[in-house]
Amino acid sequence: MTPLLLSILLALAPAPTTPPPTEPEPAQEMWAGKPPIEKARSLLPSQFSEHHTRHWVILSDARWDTIDHVGKHLEATLHQFSRTCRLLGATRPMPSDRMLCIVFSDPEAFSSFARAGDDLEIDPDRIGGYFSPDSEWILFYEPRGLPELESARRELDEHEDSLPDDEEEAQEQARRINEHRDALEDLEVGLRTSLAVHEATHQLAWITEFTDHRGGWNLWMHEGFATSFETHDTSRAFGPTHESPFRREQFVKSMNDGQLIPLQELLAINGLEDIEPDRLNVVYAQSYALVRWLWRFRRTQLNGYIRSLREDPDYVFPRDQLKAFEDAFGPVEKLERRWRRDEDDQWWSRR
């Protein structure tokens, strides 16, 4: 169950801006230049309460323990993101104003808000959260609301209501039911952690201008960095220096099945609309593996590449996407051969 649910929740909308409508809507004009929290407040039901951490405002109708956990994960992400920037040699000033995170308990409410607030049509069974560059907020819904988890809970309740008459057998089945409930709870916590960290990474990268705002980052960069921060335990160090077992497992499976995308093709993917749905997990896993390998073996070049996307005035995107990459790393075919050879040799398992 875990890989399936993670693939649903973590196949998230990327950070590139959503194209605006041809004619600006009156509501968009009304909120232009105003703080995102004012816009969010106007669109959210009254039961959404406001909570503050050091660097975030959280608006949510979820349970208190959920909000408390999310706040801790967000702050841990900022700490590890800042540390990663320093290790990369690309130190960025952290935000001075509180950022906005919106957490929904209901998937349909999440989808409705995306439609009203960002003009996005979202299937909550496929996308569990996203970052909006226009509004600079992150939003996602509680994994507890996932249809698969709700269905699993109903099945457990039905089993509990139909325990056998034999007392010993009934006790054994009740014990197993409780174990499954505990496992579901652990899964929810892990999913919530990974989701909050993933989206906060997008948000921090954008607001600190670690990413460029000119269009130089394509999907592999956005999602490669965000997935490299995914973790189920923010009490330990995480980020591209550390492995994400779920993403590594996805990548190795895709590689063994011969599903990997040629690197030049991967570099050109700009958004989710460019990907067949059944290829989405491959793109995310391959982007994760590429960023991890560049971090390990080409870190100085990676820093120069990121800086050039942000600062080099000669680059015009999307025309110069491939040129910028090859200026930093050399011929893409040569780098791909070396990367794939290292992956075949399982470089990550020897560290």
C-alpha positions as CSV (number, residue, x, y, z in Angstrom):
1,M,0.0,0.0,0.0
2,T,2.7,2.5,0.9
3,P,4.3,2.9,-2.6
4,L,0.9,3.3,-4.2
5,L,-0.3,6.0,-1.7
6,L,3.1,7.8,-1.9
7,S,2.9,7.9,-5.6
8,I,-0.5,9.5,-5.4
9,L,0.4,12.0,-2.8
10,L,3.9,12.9,-4.0
11,A,3.2,13.2,-7.7
12,L,2.6,16.9,-7.0
13,A,2.2,20.0,-9.1
14,P,5.5,21.5,-10.0
15,A,6.7,25.0,-9.2
16,P,6.5,26.7,-12.6
17,T,3.8,29.4,-12.7
18,T,0.4,28.5,-14.1
19,P,-0.4,30.5,-17.3
20,P,-2.8,33.3,-16.4
21,P,-6.2,33.5,-18.1
22,T,-6.3,35.7,-21.2
23,E,-8.7,38.1,-19.5
24,P,-7.8,38.8,-15.8
25,E,-10.7,37.9,-13.6
26,P,-12.1,40.7,-11.3
27,A,-11.1,38.7,-8.2
28,Q,-7.5,38.5,-9.4
29,E,-7.4,42.2,-9.9
30,M,-8.9,42.8,-6.5
31,W,-6.2,40.8,-4.7
32,A,-3.3,42.1,-6.8
33,G,-0.5,43.3,-4.5
34,K,-2.3,42.3,-1.3
35,P,-0.9,39.7,1.2
36,P,-1.7,36.1,0.3
37,I,-3.2,35.5,3.7
38,E,-6.0,38.1,3.0
39,K,-6.9,36.3,-0.2
40,A,-6.8,32.9,1.5
41,R,-9.0,34.1,4.4
42,S,-11.6,35.4,1.9
43,L,-11.8,32.0,0.2
44,L,-11.7,29.7,3.2
45,P,-14.6,28.6,5.4
46,S,-14.8,30.3,8.8
47,Q,-13.8,27.1,10.7
48,F,-10.2,27.5,9.5
49,S,-8.0,28.6,12.4
50,E,-4.7,30.5,12.3
51,H,-1.5,29.2,13.8
52,H,2.0,30.6,13.8
53,T,5.4,29.1,13.8
54,R,8.6,31.1,13.5
55,H,8.5,31.3,9.7
56,W,5.0,30.2,8.7
57,V,1.4,31.0,9.2
58,I,-0.7,27.8,9.0
59,L,-4.4,28.0,8.1
60,S,-6.2,24.8,8.7
61,D,-9.4,23.0,9.8
62,A,-7.4,19.8,10.6
63,R,-6.8,18.4,14.1
64,W,-4.5,20.2,16.5
65,D,-1.9,17.3,16.4
66,T,-1.8,17.5,12.6
67,I,-1.2,21.3,12.7
68,D,1.5,20.9,15.3
69,H,3.3,18.2,13.3
70,V,3.1,20.2,10.1
71,G,4.6,23.2,11.8
72,K,7.6,21.2,13.1
73,H,8.1,19.7,9.7
74,L,8.1,23.1,8.0
75,E,10.6,24.6,10.4
76,A,12.8,21.5,10.0
77,T,12.7,21.9,6.2
78,L,13.8,25.5,6.4
79,H,16.8,24.5,8.6
80,Q,17.8,21.7,6.2
81,F,17.2,23.8,3.1
82,S,19.5,26.5,4.5
83,R,22.1,23.9,5.3
84,T,21.9,22.5,1.8
85,C,22.4,26.0,0.3
86,R,25.5,26.4,2.4
87,L,26.9,23.0,1.5
88,L,26.3,23.8,-2.2
89,G,28.0,27.1,-1.9
90,A,24.8,28.9,-2.9
91,T,23.8,30.6,0.4
92,R,20.5,32.4,0.1
93,P,18.9,34.8,2.6
94,M,16.0,33.1,4.4
95,P,12.6,34.7,4.3
96,S,12.0,37.5,6.8
97,D,8.2,37.4,6.5
98,R,6.1,34.4,7.5
99,M,5.2,32.2,4.6
100,L,1.7,30.7,4.2
101,C,0.7,27.0,4.5
102,I,-2.9,25.9,4.1
103,V,-3.8,22.4,5.3
104,F,-7.2,20.9,4.5
105,S,-8.9,18.0,6.3
106,D,-11.1,17.3,3.2
107,P,-9.8,16.6,-0.3
108,E,-12.8,18.2,-2.0
109,A,-12.3,21.4,-0.1
110,F,-8.7,21.4,-1.2
111,S,-9.7,21.0,-4.8
112,S,-12.3,23.8,-4.6
113,F,-9.8,26.2,-3.1
114,A,-7.3,25.4,-5.9
115,R,-10.0,26.3,-8.4
116,A,-11.0,29.5,-6.7
117,G,-7.6,30.7,-5.5
118,D,-5.3,29.6,-8.3
119,D,-7.6,28.8,-11.2
120,L,-6.4,25.1,-11.2
121,E,-8.6,22.1,-11.9
122,I,-7.1,19.4,-9.6
123,D,-8.1,15.8,-9.1
124,P,-7.4,15.2,-5.4
125,D,-7.0,11.5,-6.0
126,R,-4.0,12.3,-8.1
127,I,-2.5,15.4,-6.6
128,G,-2.3,15.8,-2.8
129,G,-0.7,19.3,-2.7
130,Y,1.1,22.0,-4.6
131,F,3.0,25.3,-4.4
132,S,1.6,28.4,-6.1
133,P,4.3,30.8,-7.3
134,D,1.7,33.5,-8.0
135,S,0.3,33.4,-4.4
136,E,3.5,32.0,-2.8
137,W,1.5,29.6,-0.6
138,I,1.6,25.9,-0.2
139,L,-1.5,23.8,0.3
140,F,-2.3,20.1,0.7
141,Y,-4.9,17.9,2.4
142,E,-4.5,15.6,5.3
143,P,-3.6,12.1,4.1
144,R,-6.4,10.9,6.5
145,G,-8.7,12.0,3.7
146,L,-7.3,9.7,1.1
147,P,-9.9,7.4,-0.4
148,E,-7.6,4.4,0.0
149,L,-7.0,5.1,3.7
150,E,-10.7,5.7,4.4
151,S,-11.6,2.5,2.6
152,A,-9.0,0.6,4.6
153,R,-10.5,1.9,7.9
154,R,-14.0,0.9,6.8
155,E,-12.8,-2.6,6.1
156,L,-11.2,-2.8,9.5
157,D,-14.4,-1.6,11.2
158,E,-16.4,-4.2,9.3
159,H,-14.0,-7.0,10.4
160,E,-14.2,-5.8,14.0
161,D,-18.0,-5.9,13.8
162,S,-18.0,-9.5,12.6
163,L,-15.5,-11.2,15.0
164,P,-16.0,-15.0,15.3
165,D,-17.8,-16.4,18.4
166,D,-14.7,-18.4,19.4
167,E,-13.1,-16.2,22.1
168,E,-9.5,-17.1,21.4
169,E,-9.9,-16.6,17.7
170,A,-11.7,-13.3,18.2
171,Q,-8.9,-12.0,20.4
172,E,-6.3,-12.9,17.8
173,Q,-8.3,-11.2,15.0
174,A,-8.8,-8.1,17.2
175,R,-5.1,-7.9,17.9
176,R,-4.4,-8.0,14.1
177,I,-7.0,-5.3,13.5
178,N,-5.3,-3.1,16.0
179,E,-1.9,-3.7,14.4
180,H,-3.4,-2.7,11.0
181,R,-4.9,0.5,12.6
182,D,-1.5,1.4,14.0
183,A,0.2,0.8,10.7
184,L,-2.4,3.1,9.0
185,E,-1.7,5.7,11.6
186,D,2.1,5.4,11.0
187,L,1.5,5.6,7.2
188,E,-0.6,8.8,7.6
189,V,2.1,10.5,9.7
190,G,4.8,9.5,7.2
191,L,2.8,10.7,4.2
192,R,2.0,14.0,5.9
193,T,5.7,14.6,6.8
194,S,6.9,13.8,3.2
195,L,4.2,16.0,1.7
196,A,4.8,19.0,4.0
197,V,8.6,18.8,3.4
198,H,8.2,18.4,-0.4
199,E,6.0,21.4,-0.8
200,A,8.0,23.6,1.7
201,T,11.1,22.9,-0.4
202,H,9.3,24.2,-3.5
203,Q,8.2,27.3,-1.5
204,L,11.6,28.0,0.0
205,A,13.5,27.5,-3.3
206,W,11.2,30.0,-5.0
207,I,10.9,32.7,-2.3
208,T,14.7,32.7,-1.6
209,E,15.3,32.8,-5.4
210,F,17.4,29.7,-5.1
211,T,15.5,28.8,-8.3
212,D,15.5,31.4,-11.0
213,H,12.4,33.3,-11.9
214,R,13.2,33.5,-15.6
215,G,12.1,30.0,-16.6
216,G,15.5,28.2,-16.5
217,W,14.4,25.5,-14.1
218,N,12.4,22.7,-15.9
219,L,10.5,20.0,-14.1
220,W,13.5,17.8,-13.4
221,M,15.2,20.5,-11.3
222,H,12.1,21.5,-9.4
223,E,11.1,17.9,-8.6
224,G,14.6,16.6,-8.3
225,F,15.4,18.9,-5.4
226,A,11.9,18.6,-3.8
227,T,12.0,14.8,-3.9
228,S,15.6,14.7,-2.5
229,F,14.3,16.4,0.6
230,E,11.5,13.9,1.2
231,T,11.7,12.1,4.5
232,H,9.4,10.4,7.1
233,D,11.5,11.7,10.0
234,T,12.5,15.4,10.3
235,S,14.2,14.8,13.6
236,R,17.2,13.5,11.6
237,A,19.2,15.3,8.9
238,F,17.7,15.1,5.4
239,G,18.1,16.6,1.9
240,P,20.2,15.6,-1.1
241,T,23.1,14.3,1.0
242,H,20.8,11.6,2.3
243,E,18.9,8.9,0.5
244,S,15.1,8.7,0.1
245,P,14.5,4.9,0.1
246,F,11.1,5.3,-1.6
247,R,12.4,7.4,-4.5
248,R,15.5,5.2,-4.9
249,E,13.3,2.1,-5.0
250,Q,11.2,3.7,-7.7
251,F,14.3,4.7,-9.7
252,V,15.9,1.3,-9.5
253,K,12.7,-0.4,-10.7
254,S,12.4,2.0,-13.6
255,M,16.0,1.4,-14.5
256,N,15.7,-2.4,-14.3
257,D,12.5,-2.3,-16.4
258,G,14.1,-0.2,-19.1
259,Q,11.7,2.7,-18.5
260,L,14.2,5.6,-18.1
261,I,13.8,8.6,-20.3
262,P,16.8,9.8,-22.4
263,L,18.5,12.6,-20.5
264,Q,18.1,15.2,-23.3
265,E,14.3,14.4,-23.3
266,L,14.1,14.6,-19.5
267,L,15.8,18.0,-19.4
268,A,13.2,19.4,-21.9
269,I,10.1,18.5,-19.8
270,N,8.6,21.8,-18.6
271,G,5.5,20.7,-16.8
272,L,3.1,17.9,-15.9
273,E,1.1,18.5,-19.1
274,D,4.2,17.2,-21.0
275,I,4.1,13.8,-19.3
276,E,1.8,10.7,-19.9
277,P,0.2,9.8,-16.5
278,D,1.8,6.4,-16.4
279,R,5.2,8.0,-16.8
280,L,4.9,10.4,-14.0
281,N,6.5,8.3,-11.3
282,V,9.4,7.6,-13.7
283,V,10.0,11.3,-14.3
284,Y,10.0,12.0,-10.5
285,A,12.3,9.1,-9.6
286,Q,14.7,9.8,-12.4
287,S,14.8,13.5,-11.6
288,Y,15.5,12.5,-7.9
289,A,18.4,10.2,-8.9
290,L,19.9,12.7,-11.3
291,V,20.0,15.5,-8.7
292,R,21.4,13.2,-6.1
293,W,24.2,12.1,-8.5
294,L,25.0,15.7,-9.5
295,W,25.1,16.6,-5.8
296,R,27.5,13.8,-5.0
297,F,29.9,14.0,-8.1
298,R,29.3,17.4,-9.7
299,R,28.5,19.7,-6.9
300,T,30.7,22.6,-7.9
301,Q,29.3,22.4,-11.5
302,L,25.8,22.1,-10.1
303,N,26.2,25.3,-8.1
304,G,27.6,27.1,-11.2
305,Y,24.7,25.8,-13.2
306,I,22.1,27.0,-10.7
307,R,23.7,30.4,-10.5
308,S,23.9,30.8,-14.3
309,L,20.2,30.0,-14.7
310,R,19.5,32.8,-12.2
311,E,22.1,35.4,-13.3
312,D,23.5,34.9,-16.8
313,P,22.0,37.6,-18.9
314,D,22.9,35.8,-22.2
315,Y,20.5,32.9,-21.5
316,V,17.0,33.1,-22.9
317,F,14.6,30.3,-21.9
318,P,13.4,27.9,-23.1
319,R,15.7,28.4,-26.1
320,D,18.9,28.0,-24.1
321,Q,17.9,25.2,-21.7
322,L,20.3,22.6,-23.3
323,K,23.0,25.1,-23.9
324,A,23.0,26.2,-20.2
325,F,23.2,22.6,-19.1
326,E,26.1,21.7,-21.4
327,D,27.9,24.9,-20.6
328,A,27.9,23.7,-17.0
329,F,28.4,19.9,-17.3
330,G,29.7,19.3,-20.8
331,P,28.1,17.2,-23.5
332,V,24.8,15.8,-22.3
333,E,25.4,12.4,-23.9
334,K,28.8,12.0,-22.2
335,L,27.4,12.9,-18.8
336,E,24.5,10.6,-19.3
337,R,26.8,7.6,-20.0
338,R,28.8,8.3,-16.9
339,W,25.7,8.8,-14.7
340,R,24.1,5.6,-16.0
341,R,27.3,3.6,-15.5
342,D,27.5,4.8,-11.8
343,E,23.8,3.9,-11.3
344,D,24.4,0.5,-12.8
345,D,27.3,0.1,-10.3
346,Q,25.0,1.2,-7.4
347,W,27.2,4.0,-6.3
348,W,24.7,5.0,-3.6
349,S,24.8,1.6,-1.9
350,R,28.6,1.9,-1.2
351,R,28.4,5.0,1.0
